[in-house]
Amino acid sequence: MTITSDPLTRLFPNHLAAVIRWQDSEEAYQAVLTAARSGIGSVEITTGTPGAFELVQRLRREVGDTCVVGVGTITDAELAARAVESGAQYLVTPYLVPEVAAVAREAELLLVMGATTPSEIAQARAAGAGLVKVFPAAPIGGPAYIQAVRGPMPEVPLWVSGGIGIDDVAAYLRAGAQVVGLTNDLFRPALLTGRAWDEVARLCRLALAAAGAPSVALA
């Protein structure tokens, strides 16, 4: 399972994105820092997380070039511009937001645009998405849906998110997804409130193994 597009290889080296959506800023930071140090390779901080843009700056200073940091749940051009200013290395929308494309283009950043149906996937690609996020992937058919979509549009690179567990990673990659976004099954609420970072690290290692990628020792 190899990503063949160079930008995707650089941004998602292990086919995974660890996505944080959490209401405690410090717990969110420690969770994504743990994922980064575990070798996940790419993390997404959603704008619904308090202080999201400050967290991006903080994380980038801490991890340097060892992990790529994106900003998600971008719903308008203003949020996209703030993400760029914070140092985001890619932008993610939850659904079709064509006006974000101009911001991403100007900043020379990859745009991951959300879509659900084949028509929306085609629209996202036409709007300038370098990677199309199929969301929510699990409720609309899971790996079988991704495989079916890939039939008529094999050239469109897909990210899958929404209701996906670590145990599902391999099946989505086999179906043709190029990036799998993990949220609640990686950053489990009880672990974050309990600040159980060792357990988060263990789950990261399981996710990496499921994607066929090596994990690293925590720094």
VMD Tcl script that draws the C-alpha trace (Angstrom):
set ca {
  {0.00 0.00 0.00}
  {2.01 2.92 -1.30}
  {0.94 6.50 -1.82}
  {2.20 7.43 -5.27}
  {1.58 11.20 -5.27}
  {4.61 13.04 -3.89}
  {2.70 15.70 -1.89}
  {0.65 12.99 -0.23}
  {3.75 10.98 0.55}
  {5.25 13.99 2.27}
  {2.14 15.01 4.16}
  {0.79 11.56 5.06}
  {3.81 9.23 5.12}
  {1.98 6.50 7.04}
  {-1.45 6.83 5.36}
  {-2.81 8.14 8.67}
  {-4.01 11.42 10.14}
  {-4.67 11.73 13.86}
  {-7.59 14.17 14.19}
  {-8.27 15.97 17.45}
  {-11.61 17.52 18.32}
  {-11.64 18.21 22.04}
  {-12.82 20.89 24.46}
  {-9.80 21.04 26.74}
  {-6.92 22.80 25.02}
  {-4.09 21.32 27.08}
  {-5.45 17.78 26.86}
  {-5.83 18.22 23.12}
  {-2.25 19.41 22.82}
  {-0.82 16.53 24.84}
  {-2.87 14.04 22.81}
  {-1.62 15.25 19.43}
  {1.92 15.62 20.78}
  {1.78 11.99 21.88}
  {0.55 10.96 18.42}
  {3.30 12.96 16.74}
  {5.99 11.44 18.93}
  {4.59 7.97 18.30}
  {5.26 8.30 14.58}
  {1.76 8.93 13.22}
  {3.32 11.40 10.79}
  {0.37 13.76 10.38}
  {-2.07 15.35 12.81}
  {-5.09 17.56 12.26}
  {-6.23 20.09 14.84}
  {-9.84 21.08 14.26}
  {-11.02 24.66 14.68}
  {-13.60 23.51 17.22}
  {-10.78 22.84 19.67}
  {-10.24 25.87 21.93}
  {-7.13 27.81 20.96}
  {-6.68 25.68 17.85}
  {-4.40 28.11 16.05}
  {-2.18 28.58 19.08}
  {-1.97 24.79 19.39}
  {-0.77 24.57 15.78}
  {2.01 27.06 16.47}
  {2.98 25.32 19.68}
  {3.01 21.86 18.13}
  {5.02 22.93 15.12}
  {7.67 24.43 17.41}
  {7.79 21.20 19.42}
  {7.85 18.58 16.67}
  {9.66 20.47 13.90}
  {9.78 18.44 10.71}
  {9.02 15.11 12.37}
  {5.25 15.49 12.02}
  {2.99 17.41 9.63}
  {0.33 19.62 11.23}
  {-2.94 20.47 9.47}
  {-6.03 22.43 10.47}
  {-9.50 20.99 10.02}
  {-13.17 21.98 10.21}
  {-12.44 25.01 8.07}
  {-15.83 26.33 7.02}
  {-14.95 29.65 5.39}
  {-12.11 31.62 3.85}
  {-11.47 33.61 7.03}
  {-10.77 30.47 9.05}
  {-8.56 29.22 6.22}
  {-6.52 32.43 6.31}
  {-6.11 32.16 10.09}
  {-4.97 28.56 9.69}
  {-2.37 29.61 7.15}
  {-1.12 32.34 9.48}
  {-0.81 29.83 12.32}
  {1.52 27.65 10.27}
  {-0.87 24.95 9.07}
  {0.70 22.63 6.51}
  {-2.61 21.55 4.97}
  {-6.25 22.63 5.21}
  {-9.31 20.42 5.71}
  {-12.97 21.29 5.19}
  {-15.81 19.11 6.53}
  {-17.88 19.53 3.34}
  {-17.80 21.48 0.09}
  {-16.37 24.96 0.77}
  {-15.11 26.15 -2.64}
  {-13.95 29.57 -1.36}
  {-11.24 27.91 0.72}
  {-9.52 26.76 -2.46}
  {-8.26 30.25 -3.30}
  {-6.66 30.59 0.14}
  {-4.98 27.19 -0.14}
  {-3.76 27.97 -3.64}
  {-2.28 31.32 -2.59}
  {-0.50 29.67 0.35}
  {0.57 26.70 -1.79}
  {-0.99 24.27 0.67}
  {-2.81 21.03 0.02}
  {-6.57 21.39 0.32}
  {-8.51 18.40 1.67}
  {-12.18 19.06 0.92}
  {-15.02 17.09 2.43}
  {-17.60 15.30 0.28}
  {-20.03 12.40 0.55}
  {-21.61 11.47 -2.76}
  {-19.80 10.77 -6.04}
  {-21.13 14.08 -7.40}
  {-19.75 15.96 -4.40}
  {-16.41 14.17 -4.73}
  {-16.20 15.32 -8.36}
  {-17.17 18.86 -7.35}
  {-14.52 18.96 -4.62}
  {-11.87 17.83 -7.05}
  {-12.97 20.41 -9.63}
  {-12.91 23.13 -6.95}
  {-9.23 22.47 -6.29}
  {-9.05 19.71 -3.68}
  {-5.79 17.81 -3.89}
  {-7.32 15.16 -1.65}
  {-11.04 14.54 -1.14}
  {-12.24 13.61 2.33}
  {-15.14 11.16 2.21}
  {-17.11 11.97 5.34}
  {-18.75 10.32 7.18}
  {-17.27 7.18 5.66}
  {-18.52 4.47 8.03}
  {-22.26 5.32 8.08}
  {-22.52 5.51 4.28}
  {-21.03 2.11 3.57}
  {-17.48 1.88 4.86}
  {-14.77 0.21 2.75}
  {-17.34 -1.20 0.32}
  {-18.50 2.33 -0.49}
  {-14.92 3.52 -1.05}
  {-14.22 0.59 -3.35}
  {-17.39 1.34 -5.32}
  {-16.53 5.03 -5.66}
  {-13.01 4.23 -6.79}
  {-14.42 2.31 -9.75}
  {-15.52 5.28 -11.88}
  {-13.01 7.75 -10.44}
  {-9.77 5.90 -9.69}
  {-7.70 9.03 -10.24}
  {-9.21 10.91 -7.27}
  {-7.17 10.46 -4.07}
  {-9.43 9.85 -1.07}
  {-9.16 10.48 2.65}
  {-11.73 8.68 4.80}
  {-13.04 9.92 8.14}
  {-16.07 9.46 10.33}
  {-16.82 6.48 12.53}
  {-13.58 4.69 11.67}
  {-11.82 2.49 14.20}
  {-8.24 1.32 14.31}
  {-9.39 -2.16 13.35}
  {-10.87 -0.71 10.13}
  {-7.69 0.95 8.85}
  {-6.37 -1.94 6.76}
  {-9.75 -2.54 5.10}
  {-10.05 1.10 4.02}
  {-6.53 1.11 2.60}
  {-7.22 -2.10 0.70}
  {-10.40 -0.51 -0.68}
  {-8.34 2.31 -2.16}
  {-8.33 5.09 0.43}
  {-4.99 6.82 0.59}
  {-5.39 8.45 3.99}
  {-7.39 7.30 7.00}
  {-8.39 9.89 9.59}
  {-8.75 8.60 13.14}
  {-10.50 10.62 15.82}
  {-12.48 9.07 18.65}
  {-10.98 5.58 18.46}
  {-7.49 7.02 18.77}
  {-8.20 9.92 21.11}
  {-10.72 8.15 23.33}
  {-12.51 10.58 25.65}
  {-11.76 8.62 28.82}
  {-8.07 8.59 27.97}
  {-7.95 12.33 27.36}
  {-9.83 13.26 30.52}
  {-7.65 10.80 32.44}
  {-4.53 12.09 30.68}
  {-3.51 8.51 29.95}
  {-0.88 9.40 27.36}
  {0.84 6.02 27.50}
  {-2.40 4.39 26.40}
  {-2.84 6.94 23.62}
  {0.68 6.05 22.49}
  {-0.22 2.36 22.51}
  {-3.24 3.03 20.31}
  {-1.06 5.02 17.94}
  {1.26 2.05 17.63}
  {-1.70 -0.21 16.89}
  {-2.90 2.21 14.19}
  {0.55 2.31 12.62}
  {0.72 -1.47 12.61}
  {-2.71 -1.63 10.98}
  {-1.45 0.72 8.26}
  {1.69 -1.35 7.78}
  {3.92 1.42 9.08}
  {6.58 1.40 11.83}
  {6.06 3.20 15.10}
  {8.77 5.10 16.94}
  {9.77 5.33 20.58}
  {8.41 8.32 22.44}
  {10.97 11.07 22.88}
}
mol new
graphics top color blue
foreach p $ca { graphics top sphere $p radius 0.5 }
foreach p [lrange $ca 0 end-1] q [lrange $ca 1 end] { graphics top cylinder $p $q radius 0.2 }
display resetview
